[in-house]
Amino acid sequence: MELNVKEALEQTVEYLNQTCYSLVRPEFTKYSGVYSFSTENLSYLEKINLEGKDVLTVTGSFDQAFNLVFEGARKICNFDTNVNTVFFAHLKMAAMKAFSYQEYLNFFFGENKMPYEMYQRLLFFLPEAVGTYWNHMYELFSNDGNALMNSRLLEKTSDIKNTILGNPYLYSEENYERTRSRLNEVEMEFTEKNVLEIGEGSELYDAMLFSNIESYLVSDYFSEMSEQAYIDFIENKASNQLKEGGVIQVAYQYGYKTKIKATGNFLQRLFRTKFKIQGLDYLDQKYRTVTFVGLPLLRNVEMTKDVQDCIYLYEKPKGKWM
């Protein structure tokens, strides 16, 4: 993916200089804020056979990609409408290549976050265009990494404890080193693309990860897409680039179960017939849910088995993949 650094810097500075913006709903523009780490519990990837697979995933915080590397994916194609996610993905990859496990955590979560002295150590691993972008960002914030980390450019998510619990590649130094050693072996691609464009290409994937995009397309107060339209998109368009027996992570539902109460979701309403195979709830034979311990969206809130998150998987007919 070719990066227009001049445009990126101009548009990002304009974004940072905005004085009127929503504190509730993030902007989805070509150059806007980036989630520094995922808000999802990505341990669910361990329940899908991804080793040696070709996977299409939202770029976002790049944690989906890191965890796919850890799980042994062969090829990872990252898509996003926000090009700043690509600049941040390269920064995180460079940090992983340059730093030990503890240094990586200190760089992003230490008292002095993203210190300029440590940033200079990872510059060697950045593509030239990406290095130019981040040099200008640091200059804009007077080489103060804390100020940069606390700006609108990098959206804060959870604290270090829950971030580690939600990312298997960060569970331990061993997992981190396994991910780092595999990073250069994986075929990694980036593309600027809206999720609704998926299905128009010719490349086929074993799995597609759409994160929580569904919540903004369908469930959000400002959304304009109907529930059935989203399902039609999954089954009749996106699946055109899915191999037979491949899966699409259709939606991520926070707080799917709270103690014994299950919350409502449009997929639950659309597919009433439920039965279990190997502990998985199947919805309409083509959809199934996978539940797991929920990741708190608030800082300093403990994870508990009383709260479970859930992903919905669509499986392309003809052959079972899991």
C-alpha positions, 0 to 999 in steps of 0.5 A: 500500500502506497502512503501519501505522507504529505497528505497524511500529515496535513490531514492528521494535523487538521484532525488534531486541531479540531475544537468541536467533535463528538466525545461519544462516537469516534470519527471514521475518516481517512485520517483520524484517531487510532485505537492503541490497543483492542477493546476486545478479548481476542483470546477467541482466536484460539478457538478457530483453526488459523494456522497456515490460513489466509486471513482478512482482518480490520487493521484497527489497533493491529492487535488482531494481526499480532494475535493472528501472527501468534496463532500461525496465520500464513497471510494477513491482509489488513483493511481499514478506511483510516490510513492512520491505522497503517502508520500505527501498525508499522510503529507497533511492529517496529516496537516489537522488533526493537524491544524486549517484552518488558520494554514493549509494555513500558513503551506503551504503558509505562509512566513515561509513555512512548518516550522519544529516546526509545522511539529513536531505537525503533526508527531503524525498523520503520519504512522511510515514509512511516518514519517521516510521519512519526518524526513529524508527530513527535516534533508536533508534540515537542518530542513528548511521547506522553503528550502524543499518547494522550492526544486525540490521535491515539485513543486510549482503551484499557489498562495494562492488565486487561490489555494483556488478558485480552491479547494472547500474544502478550500473555507472557514473554514466551508468547511475545517472543514467539510472535516476534520470531514469526513476524518476518515469516508472515505475508503482511498486506495493508489496504485502504478499504471500507468493509462493505467493499469486501466481496468485490475482489478476487482474492480468497480467504480462509477467514475474515475478522470484522471486529465490532464494525457491525455495531457501527453499521447496524446497532449504533444510534446513527446507523442507517443499515438494516439488520437484514441488509447486513446479513445479505452483505455477509452471505451474498457479497463478502462471502464471495471472497471466502473459501468454502468452509471458511468463516466470517467473524460477523459481529462482536458482542460485549456483555453477551451474558451477564451472570445468567441474563443474556442480552439481546442482539439482532442475530439472536432475533433473526435466528431462533433455532439454537442447538449445540455441537461440541459446546458451540451454539449454532444459529440457523446452521450457518451461524454459531456463537463462541462465548468467552470471558468479557473484556472490561471497557473501563480501566481498572475494572477486573475481568470476571467470568460473570460477564461473557462476550461473544462472537458470531461466526458465519460459515460458508456452506460445503465442509466444516472448518473448525 
